[in-house]
Amino acid sequence: MNYKEKAKDIYYQLQQDKLLDAFDQYYGNDIIMTEPRGTRTGKAECRQYEEQFLASIGEFHSLEIVNLASDVEEGVTFIESVMDVTFKGGQRAKMEQVAVQRWKGDHIVHERFYYNTEQ
């Protein structure tokens, strides 16, 4: 599988409620995840954050990949997506983001999320 196919598989697994399986499969031990709200380092810390995010969701409505591209030579994938969820508190949110994934071998070593934090 090339990087573009791997990135697509991550989002496919997320659609199937298997985000943590995809995380375990594709993310490196020294992963760094950066977003507007902060940076997490290491697979254990990043996985814990993902677990907390999943635990906050009451209902998952949809996930759409809007655009997906990769630069094979540089080992980078770009995913624009829209996720529609209802959180356990009842707030429904349409979350639009772009993820830039940097790959080394079969694993993501850095992922940066771009999104608007305004409500």
C-alpha positions as CSV (number, residue, x, y, z in Angstrom):
1,M,0.0,0.0,0.0
2,N,1.3,3.5,-0.8
3,Y,1.0,6.4,1.6
4,K,-2.2,7.7,-0.1
5,E,-3.9,4.3,0.3
6,K,-2.7,4.1,3.9
7,A,-4.1,7.5,4.7
8,K,-7.4,6.6,3.1
9,D,-7.5,3.4,5.1
10,I,-7.1,5.3,8.3
11,Y,-10.3,7.3,7.5
12,Y,-12.1,4.2,6.3
13,Q,-11.4,2.5,9.7
14,L,-12.6,5.7,11.5
15,Q,-15.8,5.4,9.5
16,Q,-16.1,1.8,10.8
17,D,-15.6,2.9,14.4
18,K,-12.0,1.4,14.4
19,L,-10.0,4.6,14.9
20,L,-7.8,3.0,17.6
21,D,-7.1,0.0,15.5
22,A,-5.9,2.3,12.7
23,F,-3.9,4.3,15.2
24,D,-2.1,1.2,16.5
25,Q,-1.5,0.1,12.9
26,Y,-0.2,3.3,11.3
27,Y,1.2,5.6,14.0
28,G,4.9,5.4,15.1
29,N,6.1,5.1,18.6
30,D,7.6,8.6,18.5
31,I,4.6,10.2,16.9
32,I,4.1,14.0,17.4
33,M,0.6,15.3,16.9
34,T,0.1,19.1,16.6
35,E,-3.1,21.0,16.5
36,P,-4.3,24.6,17.4
37,R,-4.9,23.5,21.0
38,G,-1.5,22.0,21.6
39,T,1.0,19.3,20.9
40,R,1.2,15.7,22.1
41,T,4.3,13.5,21.9
42,G,4.7,9.8,21.9
43,K,2.3,7.0,21.0
44,A,0.9,6.5,24.5
45,E,0.0,10.2,25.1
46,C,-1.4,10.6,21.6
47,R,-3.5,7.4,21.9
48,Q,-4.8,8.5,25.3
49,Y,-6.0,11.8,23.7
50,E,-7.7,9.8,20.9
51,E,-9.4,7.6,23.5
52,Q,-10.7,10.7,25.3
53,F,-12.0,12.2,22.1
54,L,-13.9,9.0,21.2
55,A,-15.3,8.8,24.7
56,S,-16.8,12.3,24.3
57,I,-18.8,11.3,21.2
58,G,-22.4,10.3,21.8
59,E,-23.3,9.6,18.1
60,F,-21.2,9.5,15.0
61,H,-23.2,10.7,12.0
62,S,-20.7,10.8,9.1
63,L,-17.2,11.3,7.9
64,E,-16.4,12.6,4.4
65,I,-13.0,12.8,2.8
66,V,-13.2,16.0,0.7
67,N,-9.7,15.9,-0.7
68,L,-6.8,13.5,-0.4
69,A,-3.3,13.9,-1.8
70,S,0.2,12.6,-1.3
71,D,3.8,13.4,-2.1
72,V,5.4,10.0,-2.3
73,E,8.9,11.3,-2.6
74,E,8.6,13.4,0.6
75,G,6.4,10.9,2.5
76,V,3.6,13.3,3.1
77,T,-0.2,12.9,2.8
78,F,-2.8,15.7,3.0
79,I,-6.4,14.9,4.0
80,E,-9.3,17.4,4.0
81,S,-12.3,15.9,5.9
82,V,-15.6,16.8,7.4
83,M,-16.9,14.9,10.4
84,D,-20.5,15.2,11.8
85,V,-20.9,14.1,15.4
86,T,-23.1,14.7,18.4
87,F,-21.1,14.9,21.7
88,K,-22.4,13.2,24.8
89,G,-23.6,16.6,26.2
90,G,-25.9,16.9,23.2
91,Q,-24.0,19.4,21.1
92,R,-23.9,18.5,17.4
93,A,-20.8,19.6,15.5
94,K,-19.7,19.6,11.9
95,M,-15.9,19.5,12.2
96,E,-13.9,20.5,9.1
97,Q,-10.1,19.9,9.2
98,V,-7.0,19.3,7.2
99,A,-4.5,16.8,8.4
100,V,-0.9,16.7,7.1
101,Q,0.8,13.4,7.9
102,R,4.5,12.8,7.6
103,W,5.5,9.2,7.1
104,K,8.6,7.2,7.7
105,G,8.4,3.7,6.5
106,D,5.0,2.3,7.3
107,H,4.2,4.7,10.2
108,I,3.2,8.3,10.7
109,V,5.9,10.2,12.6
110,H,4.2,13.6,12.6
111,E,0.6,14.7,12.1
112,R,-0.6,18.3,12.1
113,F,-4.2,19.3,12.1
114,Y,-5.5,22.6,10.8
115,Y,-9.0,23.7,11.7
116,N,-10.9,26.8,12.9
117,T,-11.3,26.8,16.7
118,E,-14.1,29.4,16.6
119,Q,-17.6,28.1,17.4
